[in-house]
């Protein structure tokens, strides 16, 4: 079984792109299992991963393709939390999606996706943002 950690933020377009990239993996759905994972930066209302629109969007795509998945969540700084979850679950691949940003925006604010790519000890699948 090929285990994928699908790390979501709150952008539905990127979430769908990530799910579609996983559906396109070789031997999906028979040999692919996904953990849908979201990191809450700040969650004073106590929201759950099951309440996120991005999770619903991904579940729709994976259900239609017949891919098994589970849900998981944590709180904190996304990049380290995602890498920690990948290690704990010993996944084969981490799936993320980038957003289009200016060079200045990348330099000033950093990037979760960039941090994951640079610090991961396993393959990272970066799904492109969907074009409208």
C-alpha angles and dihedrals in degrees: 000000000000110000119207128187106211105200111201134193122186101278111107095199092057092044092055090047090053093048092049091050089055092048087055093055115116113272094009125178097023098052104024127090122180135205108203105212133185129181116210110212093190122004111170092154092055096239119183129223088245090066097058119107090216090058091051090050093050093045090053092053094044094044091052090051093045095240118153117233144169131203129238137168143182140172131241139051106355103221097051092040091052092048091047092050091048090054094045092051092038091223122185095225142012117219118205137156129222129217127223109260135167118252089250091051091052092049096046102041105023123219132259090211092050091049091051093048093049097044103035120114092201136048118294121207110206111198114205119240111260117253116235 
